[in-house]
């Protein structure tokens, strides 16, 4: 049964957004949203007819050209030219999943009735979304202020019959796809091009896509570290609720609960421990993983605030009879949290690699490099090198983008957030952490097979599933093949959203 979502003034949550995305809901506008859009558009049309004062971006040029007056009969050409001239994206194509979220978020902000968009234009965006017509958008080009101008220009090109789109598994010209549906390119009205381009939907769309991945990484890191705890015969004491109760960080408490649940009824856990304490990378999992989870929650709240906001310019307050030019398009709040996520997720990879290092060290009744006949076989020596290389790379990617700013538009736009670059680098960090924890899983699963006692039912079921894809290593083989199998396993491992999102 086709699921639907009606856009209205109700605040969206992470769960409601994930529901729309995961269930591929078809969008429609509520009567309330339609009324707001039409009232705002009608007000703007009347304002242009009656006003002798130039209105930025509507009867003037853009950026440093804001003082150049545009005649009324040229305002449509102005919007058309804006989209063409600002479509300067280059580099890799961003994933269709991100483009679809960008479409969703652009529709949501325009539906609030502050942008002067025409109903036909927002309905065309909804048509693209509902029919999986995804404009081709490129990674590089946005400074994260004045909105995500370049990527949003590429998002908007197909509306006017330019640019390429993904549809049914291939890239075609937008005109070709419009013809398939007997549609003509739109002729944009005053302000519409600016409404489409001014906004933060590249940063917030990519940010939402990545924060959902971050929740997944948090869950998987807790699960895989539990296997490492079992394999290294670690104590349960550091996960006791008494410890968490007197240091009341929510993430720390939540991670401890998860890990206690994962290790429930483990015979390994009940076996005799010869070491009084475990290394920090095992003992401090609640504190480190928990701090990451708290950060993800904070960052998701900022991204949600942005998604539920109006970030256009100028903004039309038709009830108050005001058109105000401000800076709601500036991406600084997003740039900060995307940088914060880079740092905190890098640490999940950092501590994971340390556990991998310990597991291959030949201690705690585990053979050196987790292989029979070490010396003849190198075993798991070099997968740890690969993990260390990725950890080091992430330290470079985690450097903040938001501390940079480069003057643009002839000095008119003299401070920018660079939040789009934060999003691009965060995507790289997340991809690397996925690989690092896949190597920890590859290593800890191998180590677990050397244990005489049995693990918990939950972990054993997970390992049995894993062993259907990745074999126990008896002697040296091409390990990159096995690592890639481990990565693929994690990428396809299904997690209930309610388990991953805290």
Buried (B, 14 or more C-beta within 10 A) or exposed (E): EEEEBBBEEEEBBBEBBBBBBEEEBBBBBBEBBBEBBEBBBEBBBEBBEEEEEBBBBBBBBBBEEBEEEBEEEEBBEBBBBBBBEBBBBEEEBBBBBBBBBBBBBBBBBBBBBBBBBBEBBBBBBBBBBBBBBBBBBBBBBBBBBBBBBBBBBBBBBBBBBBBBBBBEEEEBBBBEBBEEEEBEBBBBBBBBBBBBBBBBBBBBBBBBBBBBBBBBBBBBBBBBBBBBBBBBBBBBEBBEEEBBEEEEBEBBBBBBBBBBEBBEEBEBBEEEBEEEEBBEBBBBBBBBBBBBBBBBBBBBEBBBEBBBBBBBBBBBBBEEEEBEEEEBBBBBBBBBBBBBBBBBBBBBBBBBBBBBBBBBBEEBEBBBBBBEEBEEBEBBBBBBEBBBBBBEBBBEBBEBBBEEBEEBBEEEBEEBBBBBBBBBBBBBBBBBBBBBBBBBBBBBBBBBEBBEEBBBEBBBEBBEEBEEBBEEBEEBEEBEEBBEBBBEBBEEBEEEBEEBBB
